[in-house]
Amino acid sequence: MCINCEGGSNLAVATQQVDDERVRITRYDFAPGSETGWHRHEFPYAVVPLVDGVLRLVDAEGERLTPLSAGVSYSRPAGVEHNVFNAGAGRMAFIEIEMKA
């Protein structure tokens, strides 16, 4: 199921892979400069980068660039409102795993 598949928009393409009682797993594919749009996670989550890239993260604390390495995961708590941009020159993709239980 494709979540933001609006042709010609600047939104990353979010493809939901699993959504059950335990986890929600979504793949995000970013063209250069595209973004997720402002959102807040209701569950803690982990991100697994599929390619090397650079994210621009924007939240209430400001803006920062975060380099990603393919296969090097990180996790974050629930509740932070933020927007995520592909700050690199190439395409970027990651898997996001939200833990419901």
SULHU-V360822 format. One record per residue. RES is the residue in three letters. PHI is phi in radians with two decimals (* if undefined). OMEGA is omega in degrees with one decimal (999 if undefined). BURIAL is 1 if it has 24 or more other ideal C-beta (glycine too) atoms within 12 Angstrom, else 0. Layout:
BEGIN
RES/PHI/OMEGA/BURIAL
RES/PHI/OMEGA/BURIAL
END
This chain:
BEGIN
MET/*/-179.7/0
CYS/-1.62/-173.2/0
ILE/-1.51/176.9/0
ASN/-2.10/-178.0/1
CYS/-1.70/-179.2/0
GLU/-1.52/-178.2/0
GLY/-1.03/176.5/0
GLY/1.38/179.3/0
SER/-1.43/178.2/0
ASN/-1.71/179.8/0
LEU/-1.56/171.6/1
ALA/-1.10/177.0/1
VAL/-1.56/180.0/1
ALA/-1.84/179.9/1
THR/-2.01/-179.3/0
GLN/-1.30/-178.2/0
GLN/-1.76/180.0/0
VAL/-2.52/171.5/0
ASP/-2.60/-179.4/0
ASP/-2.24/-176.0/0
GLU/-1.24/-176.8/0
ARG/-1.83/-174.2/0
VAL/-2.49/168.0/0
ARG/-2.19/-178.4/1
ILE/-2.05/-176.5/1
THR/-2.28/172.7/1
ARG/-1.69/176.2/1
TYR/-1.99/176.4/1
ASP/-2.07/-175.1/1
PHE/-2.02/165.0/1
ALA/-1.34/176.3/0
PRO/-0.96/178.6/0
GLY/1.46/-178.0/0
SER/-1.35/-172.8/1
GLU/-2.46/175.6/1
THR/-1.41/-168.3/1
GLY/1.56/-178.7/0
TRP/-1.09/179.1/0
HIS/-2.75/177.9/1
ARG/-2.31/178.6/0
HIS/-1.48/177.7/1
GLU/-1.52/-179.8/0
PHE/-2.26/170.2/1
PRO/-1.07/-175.3/0
TYR/-2.60/174.7/1
ALA/-2.16/178.0/1
VAL/-2.12/177.7/1
VAL/-2.07/179.1/1
PRO/-1.13/178.3/1
LEU/-1.66/178.6/0
VAL/-2.44/172.5/1
ASP/-1.23/178.8/0
GLY/-3.07/178.4/1
VAL/-2.32/175.3/1
LEU/-1.71/166.1/1
ARG/-1.89/-179.3/1
LEU/-1.77/179.2/1
VAL/-2.16/177.0/0
ASP/-2.57/-177.1/0
ALA/-1.08/-179.6/0
GLU/-1.48/179.4/0
GLY/2.23/-175.3/0
GLU/-2.25/174.9/0
ARG/-2.65/174.7/0
LEU/-1.66/-179.2/0
THR/-2.27/176.8/1
PRO/-1.27/176.7/0
LEU/-2.04/173.9/1
SER/-2.10/-179.2/0
ALA/-0.92/176.2/0
GLY/1.44/178.9/0
VAL/-1.72/-172.2/0
SER/-1.48/170.8/0
TYR/-2.54/179.3/0
SER/-2.27/179.5/0
ARG/-2.48/177.5/1
PRO/-1.36/175.4/0
ALA/-1.26/167.0/0
GLY/1.76/-177.5/0
VAL/-1.41/175.5/0
GLU/-1.49/-175.6/0
HIS/-2.79/173.3/1
ASN/-2.28/-176.8/1
VAL/-2.12/-179.8/1
PHE/-2.08/168.2/1
ASN/-1.44/-178.4/1
ALA/-1.63/-179.0/1
GLY/-1.61/-179.2/1
ALA/-1.49/-178.3/0
GLY/-1.92/177.6/0
ARG/-1.21/-179.5/0
MET/-2.40/179.9/1
ALA/-2.61/172.5/1
PHE/-2.62/174.2/1
ILE/-1.82/177.2/1
GLU/-1.98/-178.7/1
ILE/-2.08/177.9/1
GLU/-1.66/-175.9/1
MET/-1.73/-176.2/0
LYS/-1.42/-175.2/0
ALA/-1.89/999/0
END
